[in-house]
């Protein structure tokens, strides 16, 4: 069952019985209680969601805080596989994706997400220390919507995020 189906089923169940426990919903839909809670939380949160993907999330703590201060819901992933899983389950509005990660780099993650009909529409901004023009071209050709080199100017990155989200919401 995909996320949209899960959301629809949970809404139907809650409309019939607003007091139904999460555990009962999980049993009815044969999903985990955590999945029920996560889905209900996402349904009730109308903020735009940003997924930050970096194997060094501590380094991006100021970015996380700054985006939350701008009223974005920020979720994090520390690996390529976790990013793919969270993208498929949460459906963020935009992804900030580090290029250099172990096991599965940002280009591979971008390629997987842009090849999947459920996630291909989600904009991706590559964040990387690699500033060579060939690296930027490779990122754009893989499907990234923008490419920002580290260290980045926070105001510029926020402006790029806002611009891309406005463009995708038209």
C-alpha positions in Angstrom: 0.0 0.0 0.0 1.5 3.3 -1.0 1.5 6.5 1.1 -1.5 8.1 -0.6 -3.6 4.9 0.0 -2.4 4.7 3.6 -3.4 8.4 4.2 -6.8 7.9 2.6 -7.5 4.8 4.7 -6.4 6.4 7.9 -8.7 9.4 7.2 -11.6 7.1 6.5 -11.0 5.2 9.8 -10.7 8.4 11.8 -13.8 9.9 10.2 -15.8 6.9 11.4 -14.2 6.8 14.9 -12.2 10.0 15.9 -11.2 8.3 19.2 -9.7 5.1 17.6 -6.3 4.3 19.0 -3.3 4.3 16.7 -2.7 0.7 17.6 -6.1 -0.3 16.3 -5.5 1.6 13.0 -2.2 -0.2 12.6 -3.9 -3.6 13.0 -6.6 -2.7 10.6 -4.2 -1.5 7.9 -1.5 -4.0 8.7 1.2 -1.4 9.2 3.3 -0.3 12.2 2.1 2.0 14.9 5.0 4.2 14.1 3.8 4.5 10.5 0.3 5.4 11.7 1.7 8.1 14.0 4.1 9.5 11.3 1.3 9.6 8.7 -1.1 11.4 11.1 1.6 13.9 12.1 2.3 14.6 8.5 -1.4 15.0 7.7 -1.8 17.6 10.4 1.3 19.5 9.6 0.7 21.8 6.6 4.2 23.4 6.5 6.3 22.7 3.4 8.7 19.9 4.2 12.5 19.9 3.4 14.5 16.7 3.6 18.2 17.4 4.4 20.5 14.5 3.3 24.0 14.5 4.6 26.2 12.0 6.3 27.5 14.8 8.6 24.1 16.2 9.9 25.7 17.9 12.9 27.5 20.2 10.4 24.1 21.2 9.1 22.5 21.9 12.4 22.5 25.7 11.9 20.8 25.2 8.5 18.2 23.0 10.1 17.4 25.6 12.8 17.3 28.4 10.2 14.9 26.5 8.0 12.7 25.7 11.0 12.7 29.4 11.9 11.4 30.1 8.4 8.4 27.7 9.3 9.6 24.7 7.2 9.2 21.2 8.5 12.7 19.8 8.4 13.5 16.1 8.3 16.9 14.5 8.0 18.6 11.5 6.5 22.2 10.5 7.0 22.6 8.1 4.1 21.5 7.6 0.5 19.2 4.6 1.3 17.6 6.4 4.2 17.0 9.4 1.9 15.2 7.2 -0.6 13.1 5.6 2.1 12.1 8.9 3.7 11.4 10.5 0.3 9.0 7.6 -0.5 7.3 7.7 2.8 7.2 11.4 3.7 7.1 13.0 0.2 9.1 16.1 1.0 8.5 19.3 -1.0 12.2 19.7 -1.7 15.4 17.8 -0.9 18.8 19.3 0.0 21.2 16.5 -1.0 24.8 16.2 -0.2 26.9 14.9 -3.1 29.7 13.1 -1.2 28.4 10.3 1.0 29.7 6.8 1.6 28.0 3.8 0.0 25.6 5.7 -2.2 26.5 9.2 -3.3 24.2 12.1 -4.0 24.3 11.5 -7.8 23.1 7.9 -7.3 20.3 9.0 -4.9 19.2 11.7 -7.3 19.2 9.2 -10.2 17.0 6.7 -8.2 14.6 9.5 -7.1 14.3 11.0 -10.6 13.7 7.6 -12.1 10.8 6.8 -9.8 7.4 8.1 -11.0 6.4 8.7 -7.3 9.4 10.9 -6.5 10.6 12.4 -9.8 8.6 15.6 -9.3 10.4 16.5 -6.0 13.0 19.2 -6.6 16.5 18.5 -5.5 19.2 21.0 -4.6 22.7 19.4 -4.5 24.9 20.7 -1.6 28.5 19.9 -2.0 32.1 21.0 -1.5 32.8 20.1 -5.1 32.9 23.3 -7.1 34.3 22.1 -10.4 32.1 22.9 -13.4 32.1 19.2 -14.4 30.7 18.2 -11.0 28.0 20.8 -11.4 27.1 19.7 -14.9 27.0 16.0 -13.7 24.6 17.0 -10.9 22.3 19.0 -13.2 22.3 16.2 -15.9 21.4 13.7 -13.2 18.2 15.7 -12.5 19.1 18.1 -9.7 17.2 21.4 -9.9 20.1 23.5 -8.5 23.6 23.1 -7.2 25.0 25.0 -4.2 28.6 24.7 -3.1 29.7 24.5 0.5 30.4 26.7 2.4 27.2 28.4 1.3 25.6 31.6 2.1 22.5 30.8 4.2 20.5 33.8 2.9 21.2 32.7 -0.7 20.3 29.1 0.0 17.0 30.1 1.6 16.2 32.3 -1.4 16.9 29.4 -3.8 14.7 27.1 -1.7 11.9 29.6 -1.7 12.2 30.2 -5.5 12.1 26.5 -6.4 9.2 25.9 -4.1 7.3 28.8 -5.6 8.0 27.5 -9.1 6.8 24.0 -8.2 3.6 25.3 -6.6 2.5 27.2 -9.7 
